Amino acid sequence: MPLHIQNSTSQYMNYAPPKLNPEKELPKGFMAFLAPLHKQFTPWQQKLGAKRAEVLEASHRGKPPNYLPPSEATISDWKIEVPDWCADQRNQMTGPADDAELTVKLLNSGSPAVMVDLEDSTANTWENIMLAAKNTIAAYKYELSYDDQKRKKKVTVERSKTVTWVRPRGLHLSQGGVFKNEIMSASLFDVALIWHQIDPAWLPHNFSVYIPKSESADEAFWWRDLFQALAKQKGLPKDYIKCMALVEAHPLAYQMEEFLFNLREHCLGLNLGRWDYMASLIDFMLDDPNWILPDRNTIPHDVAFFQNFRTLMPEICHKHGAHAIGGMTALYPSRTDKELNDRALKVLEQDKKNEANCLMDGAWTGHPDQNEIAVAQFPYPNQIGKRPKLASTHPDLRPLPRGVGKISLEGTRAAVRTVIRYRNGVLNGKGASLLDGYMEDLATDRIYRLMIAQRVRHKVQVQGEDRKPIEHSFPLVSRIFDEELARIQKDLPDEISRKAKSTLPEARRIAEEMIVQGHHSPI
């Protein structure tokens, strides 16, 4: 029976080329390997997606996520053994896997770990995902390289102790066009495509996956069974594949311990994916007028709804012997702008010191120049032996965002300007773009889209350009889209080439349409 997409975002789904001959154009034997996995895991993925929709709808009806009742996961004594090769995760550098040059630079940076990304920072197109998978395999074989124009030499991935993680697309995404008239789990496609082509003997450590976008503890079973099915296929112990998991959806923040328990044979830690988490928090609280977030870049890194979450995660992880990893600092260093560079590195140091003080074991960064500062903030090799002193094991994860930041028309303009430019990057094959000193990817794009939608929904009033009160509405947002598009077209930002300029009107149309039609998923 054909498997069909269950949601309204199919227009944004990644489809293989119509004339694809998978038996000939995909790796030899891959389709025979994939077919039984697709039959087992795609229907399950779709059921989990339907459950997600129910939880979101319940939150909008006034029943937001909350902690689960006590269970074996929370009251029994169980431990995760972190292997020696993974003991030091003080910095996990991340970057789009379809960018060979950046991937090589990250892997050669000396960072304790690198996450090679097929998700938020890689444009979700067939061409980009296939290139990302190809680069990932080449990196595992120490064959990935780029031509350094300045030094006039080829630079290849060097052998090192750096732990290499790979992040596939999340369970919320489907892949079309591989099986005729059917869709399949994009997570399954990505992991299976890479696993099918690698020999574990190449790797200096276990094959390691970074799980994104989970929303419940039950979803851990999907990943557990997939990892064990893949290990069995290569005759390896069932617990061979290791993982870390991002906690970037609001419901999962209440189920971290249960999720970790369900994946305890594989999972070595959790990561606070702060930007997607902020977007998810807005999404789940979208109908609550008390949850209007201020302009994104005026929200302090230690805002209460992050800080409470940030101290709970190490408690849960360290209780069971696992890593707790902090989030990404969006402000990016610059080798051409000293003032921006100094500010970015100062913010990085403060942010990572705060995470270390919360007993996190490491952080995420995205630029080689951030590695030394990030690593220096965390005790070597980790803080797993320490536990925070919490006033409650069930802290408030939704303290109202009062008294922080500001809500302004300029903030809405900045959001519009960012989503147009970000979506334009996607249309030109870029899943992450450096915009005004900030590295913006799908997570931050989603924050801005939701922030605008939230302000319209609650008719938020701000001071207009004429200093008179003005109410957010879709006509106002549409006018701002017109004005910001015209500004961008008139004074092209550095990241937009002549070719990319031609797609700006389409980028604007898609970005505005996603806001107006309520497409708030990370797509």
C-alpha positions in Angstrom: 0.0 0.0 0.0 1.5 3.4 -1.0 2.6 5.7 1.8 1.4 9.2 1.5 2.5 12.5 3.1 0.2 13.3 6.1 0.7 17.1 6.4 0.2 20.3 4.5 3.9 21.0 4.0 4.4 18.5 1.1 5.0 21.4 -1.2 8.3 21.9 0.6 9.3 18.2 0.5 12.5 17.0 -1.1 11.7 14.9 -4.2 14.2 12.9 -6.2 14.4 13.8 -9.9 11.3 12.5 -11.8 13.5 10.4 -14.1 15.6 8.9 -11.4 16.4 5.2 -11.9 17.2 4.3 -8.3 18.6 0.8 -9.2 21.2 2.4 -11.5 21.8 5.8 -10.0 21.9 5.0 -6.3 24.7 2.8 -4.9 24.6 -0.9 -6.0 22.4 -3.0 -3.8 21.1 0.0 -1.9 17.4 -0.4 -2.9 17.3 -4.0 -1.9 18.8 -3.0 1.5 16.5 -0.1 1.9 13.1 -1.6 0.9 12.5 -3.8 4.1 13.7 -0.9 6.3 11.3 1.5 4.5 8.4 -1.0 5.0 9.2 -1.2 8.8 10.2 2.3 9.7 8.2 4.7 7.4 4.7 3.8 8.7 6.1 4.1 12.2 7.5 7.5 11.4 4.1 8.7 10.1 2.3 7.5 13.2 4.8 9.4 15.3 4.2 12.5 13.2 0.4 12.2 13.7 1.0 12.0 17.5 3.2 15.1 17.3 0.3 17.0 15.7 -2.1 15.9 18.5 0.3 17.1 21.2 0.7 20.5 19.5 -3.1 20.9 19.1 -3.6 20.0 22.8 -1.2 22.8 23.7 -3.1 25.3 21.6 -6.2 24.2 23.5 -4.6 25.1 26.8 -2.9 21.8 27.7 0.8 22.4 27.1 3.5 19.8 27.7 4.3 18.7 31.2 6.4 16.1 33.1 5.4 12.4 32.9 4.5 10.3 36.0 7.3 8.5 37.8 8.6 5.4 35.9 11.5 3.0 35.7 13.4 5.7 33.7 13.2 8.2 36.5 13.3 6.2 39.8 15.6 3.2 39.0 19.4 3.2 39.1 20.8 2.9 35.6 24.0 4.1 34.0 25.4 4.9 30.5 29.0 4.1 29.9 30.7 6.8 27.9 33.6 5.3 26.0 37.1 6.8 26.2 37.0 8.0 22.6 34.0 10.2 23.5 35.1 11.4 26.9 36.1 14.9 25.7 33.3 16.7 23.9 34.1 20.2 25.1 33.5 21.6 21.6 31.4 20.1 18.8 31.9 22.1 15.7 29.1 21.9 13.2 28.7 22.8 9.5 26.8 21.8 6.3 28.0 18.5 4.9 27.5 19.7 1.3 30.3 22.3 1.8 33.5 20.2 1.4 35.8 23.1 2.2 34.2 24.0 5.5 33.8 20.3 6.4 37.6 19.8 5.9 38.4 22.9 7.8 36.2 21.9 10.8 37.6 18.3 10.8 41.2 19.7 10.7 40.5 22.4 13.4 41.6 20.4 16.4 38.1 20.5 17.8 37.3 17.5 20.1 34.3 16.7 17.9 32.7 17.7 14.6 29.1 17.2 13.6 28.7 16.8 9.8 25.3 18.1 9.1 22.7 17.0 6.5 19.9 18.8 8.3 19.4 22.5 9.3 22.4 23.9 7.7 22.1 21.9 4.4 19.4 23.0 1.9 16.8 20.2 1.7 17.1 19.4 -2.0 18.0 16.2 -3.7 21.2 17.6 -5.1 22.4 19.0 -1.8 21.5 15.9 0.3 23.2 13.6 -2.2 26.3 15.8 -2.2 26.3 16.0 1.6 26.1 12.2 1.9 29.0 11.9 -0.7 31.1 14.3 1.3 30.4 12.5 4.6 31.6 9.2 3.2 34.7 10.8 1.7 35.4 12.4 5.1 35.2 9.0 6.8 37.7 7.6 4.3 40.0 10.7 4.8 39.6 11.5 1.1 37.5 14.7 1.3 39.5 17.7 0.1 39.3 21.2 -1.3 41.6 23.4 -3.4 43.1 26.1 -1.2 43.4 29.0 -3.7 45.6 31.2 -1.4 48.2 28.5 -0.7 47.8 26.9 -4.1 47.5 23.4 -2.6 44.9 20.6 -2.1 43.9 20.2 1.6 42.6 16.9 2.7 41.0 15.6 5.9 43.8 14.6 8.3 43.6 11.7 10.7 43.0 12.8 14.3 41.2 12.0 17.5 38.3 14.3 16.5 35.0 12.5 17.0 32.9 12.7 13.9 29.1 12.7 14.2 26.6 12.8 11.4 23.3 14.5 11.7 20.6 13.2 9.3 17.3 15.0 8.6 14.7 14.7 11.4 11.6 12.5 11.7 9.4 15.4 10.8 10.7 15.3 7.2 9.9 12.8 4.4 11.7 12.0 1.2 9.8 11.6 -2.1 10.7 9.9 -5.3 12.9 7.1 -4.2 10.1 4.5 -4.2 7.6 5.2 -7.0 4.4 6.9 -5.8 5.5 6.6 -2.2 7.2 8.8 0.4 9.6 7.6 3.0 11.3 8.8 6.2 14.1 11.3 5.3 15.9 10.2 8.5 15.9 6.6 7.3 17.0 7.5 3.8 20.0 9.6 5.1 21.3 7.1 7.7 20.8 4.1 5.5 22.4 5.8 2.5 25.6 6.5 4.4 25.6 3.3 6.4 25.3 1.2 3.3 28.4 2.7 1.8 30.8 2.6 4.7 33.0 0.0 6.2 33.1 0.4 10.0 36.7 -0.7 9.9 37.5 2.7 8.3 36.3 4.5 11.4 38.5 5.4 14.4 35.4 5.0 16.6 31.9 3.7 16.5 29.6 5.0 13.8 28.0 8.0 15.6 24.7 9.8 14.8 23.3 13.1 16.0 19.6 12.7 16.3 17.6 16.0 15.6 14.1 17.3 16.2 12.8 14.5 18.5 9.5 15.4 20.3 8.8 12.5 22.7 10.5 9.7 24.6 8.6 7.2 22.5 10.5 8.4 19.4 13.7 7.0 20.9 12.4 3.5 20.2 12.3 4.3 16.5 16.0 5.2 16.5 16.9 2.3 18.8 15.3 -0.2 16.5 16.9 1.4 13.4 20.4 1.4 14.9 20.0 -2.3 15.9 18.7 -3.3 12.5 21.6 -1.6 10.8 24.2 -3.1 13.1 22.7 -6.6 12.6 23.0 -6.1 8.8 26.7 -5.8 9.1 27.1 -8.5 11.8 28.0 -6.0 14.6 26.8 -6.0 18.2 23.4 -4.5 18.6 24.7 -1.5 20.6 27.5 -0.7 18.1 25.9 2.5 16.7 26.2 5.4 19.2 24.3 8.7 19.2 23.7 12.0 20.8 20.3 13.6 20.7 19.3 17.3 20.4 16.5 18.5 22.7 15.1 21.2 20.5 11.4 20.6 20.9 9.5 21.9 23.9 7.7 18.6 24.7 10.9 16.6 24.9 12.3 19.0 27.5 9.8 17.3 29.9 10.8 13.8 28.8 14.6 13.9 28.6 15.2 11.3 31.2 12.7 8.9 29.6 14.2 9.5 26.2 17.7 8.8 27.4 16.5 5.6 29.2 14.8 4.3 26.0 18.1 4.9 24.1 20.5 4.0 26.9 22.3 1.3 24.8 23.2 3.9 22.2 22.9 7.5 23.5 26.0 9.1 25.0 24.4 12.5 25.7 21.9 15.2 25.1 22.3 18.7 23.5 20.3 21.8 24.2 19.5 22.9 20.7 18.6 26.4 21.8 17.4 28.1 18.6 15.1 25.3 17.5 14.0 25.0 21.1 13.0 28.7 21.2 11.1 28.3 18.0 9.3 25.2 19.4 8.4 27.1 22.6 6.8 29.9 20.5 5.0 27.3 18.4 3.5 25.4 21.4 2.6 28.7 23.2 1.4 30.5 20.1 -2.1 31.0 21.4 -1.0 32.3 24.8 -1.0 36.2 24.9 1.4 36.0 27.8 4.1 34.4 25.7 5.0 37.1 23.3 8.7 37.0 22.8 10.8 40.1 22.4 13.1 40.8 19.4 15.3 37.7 19.1 18.7 39.5 19.4 17.6 41.3 22.5 16.9 38.1 24.4 19.8 37.5 26.9 21.6 34.1 26.7 20.7 33.4 30.4 16.9 34.2 30.0 15.0 32.2 32.6 13.3 29.7 30.2 16.7 28.8 28.8 18.5 28.9 32.2 16.1 26.5 33.9 16.3 24.1 31.0 20.1 24.5 30.9 20.5 23.5 34.5 18.0 20.6 34.3 19.7 18.9 31.4 23.1 18.3 33.2 21.2 17.0 36.3 19.5 14.4 34.2 22.5 13.5 32.0 25.0 13.4 34.8 22.7 11.4 37.0 23.0 8.6 34.5 26.6 9.2 33.3 25.9 10.9 30.0 27.2 14.2 28.4 25.2 17.4 28.5 26.1 19.7 25.6 25.3 23.4 25.2 24.0 25.3 22.2 25.2 27.4 19.4 26.2 31.0 19.7 24.8 32.7 16.6 27.1 35.7 16.5 29.9 34.7 14.1 33.6 35.8 14.2 35.0 37.8 11.2 38.6 37.9 9.9 37.9 41.2 8.1 36.0 43.1 10.7 38.0 43.4 13.9 35.2 45.1 15.9 32.7 42.4 15.0 35.3 39.7 15.6 36.1 41.0 19.1 32.4 41.3 20.0 31.6 37.8 18.6 34.5 36.2 20.6 33.6 38.1 23.8 30.0 36.9 23.5 31.2 33.4 22.8 33.3 33.4 25.9 30.5 34.7 28.2 28.0 32.2 26.7 30.2 29.1 27.0 31.3 30.1 30.5 27.7 30.3 31.5 27.1 26.8 30.1 30.1 25.5 31.9 28.9 27.0 35.2 25.6 25.2 34.6 27.7 22.0 34.5 27.4 21.5 30.7 30.3 19.3 29.3 30.8 21.1 26.1 29.3 23.4 23.5 28.5 23.9 19.8 30.4 26.3 17.5 30.5 26.7 13.8 33.8 28.4 13.0 37.4 27.2 13.5 38.3 30.5 15.2 35.8 29.7 18.0 37.3 26.4 19.0 40.1 27.5 21.4 37.9 29.9 23.3 35.0 27.4 23.6 37.2 24.5 24.8 38.9 26.7 27.4 35.6 27.4 29.2 35.0 23.7 30.1 36.9 21.6 32.6 38.9 18.8 30.9 37.6 16.3 29.8 34.0 16.8 31.1 31.9 17.4 34.2 29.9 14.2 34.2 30.9 13.5 37.8 29.2 16.8 39.0 25.5 17.4 39.5 23.8 20.8 40.0 21.9 21.5 43.2 18.4 22.0 41.9 15.6 23.4 44.1 13.3 21.0 42.3 13.7 18.0 40.0 10.8 19.5 38.0 11.7 23.1 37.4 9.4 25.5 35.6 10.3 25.3 31.9 7.9 28.1 30.9 8.7 31.1 33.1 7.1 34.0 31.3 9.5 36.1 29.3 8.8 39.4 31.2 11.3 42.1 31.8 13.7 41.0 29.0 14.5 42.5 25.7 12.2 44.7 23.7 9.4 44.3 21.2 9.7 46.8 18.4 8.7 47.4 14.8 12.4 47.5 13.9 12.6 43.9 15.3 9.8 42.8 13.1 11.5 44.5 10.1 14.8 42.7 11.0 12.9 39.4 11.1 11.3 40.0 7.7 14.6 41.0 6.2 16.3 37.9 7.6 13.7 35.4 6.4 13.8 36.9 2.9 17.5 36.6 2.7 17.7 33.2 4.4 15.0 31.7 2.0 16.9 33.3 -0.9 20.0 31.4 0.2 18.0 28.1 0.3 16.7 28.8 -3.2 20.4 29.0 -4.2 21.4 25.9 -2.5 22.6 27.3 0.9 21.1 25.9 4.1 23.0 28.4 6.3 23.9 32.0 5.5 26.0 34.6 7.4 23.7 37.6 7.7 24.7 40.8 9.5 27.2 38.9 11.6 24.9 36.1 12.6 25.0 32.6 11.2 21.3 31.9 10.3 20.0 28.5 9.5 16.6 26.8 9.4 16.3 27.1 13.2 16.7 30.9 13.3 14.6 31.3 10.2 11.8 29.4 12.0 12.2 31.7 15.1 11.6 34.8 13.0 8.7 33.3 11.1 7.0 32.3 14.3 7.8 35.6 16.0 6.1 37.5 13.2 3.1 35.1 13.3 2.8 35.5 17.1 2.7 39.3 16.9 0.0 39.2 14.2 -2.1 36.7 16.1 -2.1 38.8 19.2 -2.3 42.2 17.4 0.8 43.3 19.3 1.1 47.1 19.4 4.4 48.8 18.9 5.6 52.3 18.2 5.5 53.1 14.5 8.0 55.2 12.4 5.8 58.2 13.1 6.1 57.5 16.9 2.3 56.6 17.0 1.1 53.2 18.1 0.7 50.6 15.3 -0.9 47.2 15.5 0.7 44.1 13.9 -1.5 42.6 11.2 -1.0 40.7 8.0 -1.5 43.9 5.8 1.3 45.6 7.9 3.5 42.5 7.6 2.9 42.4 3.8 3.8 46.1 3.5 7.0 45.4 5.5 7.8 42.5 3.1 7.4 44.9 0.2 9.6 47.6 1.7 12.3 45.2 2.9 12.5 43.4 -0.4 12.9 46.8 -2.2 15.7 47.7 0.2 17.5 44.4 -0.3 17.2 44.7 -4.1 18.4 48.3 -4.0 21.4 47.8 -1.7 22.4 44.2 -2.2 23.9 42.6 0.9 27.3 41.0 0.4 26.0 37.4 0.4 23.7 38.0 -2.7 25.3 37.6 -6.1 23.8 38.7 -9.4 22.3 35.2 -9.9 20.9 35.1 -6.4 19.3 38.5 -6.9 16.9 37.1 -9.5 15.3 34.7 -6.9 14.6 37.4 -4.2 11.0 37.9 -5.2 10.3 34.2 -5.0 12.1 34.0 -1.6 9.9 36.8 -0.4 6.8 35.1 -1.6 7.6 31.8 0.0 8.7 33.3 3.3 5.5 35.4 3.6 3.3 32.5 2.5 4.7 30.3 5.2 3.9 32.9 7.8 0.4 33.7 6.5 -0.6 30.0 6.0 0.8 28.9 9.4 3.6 26.6 8.1 5.6 26.7 11.3 7.4 23.4 11.0 11.2 23.4 10.6 11.2 23.1 6.7 
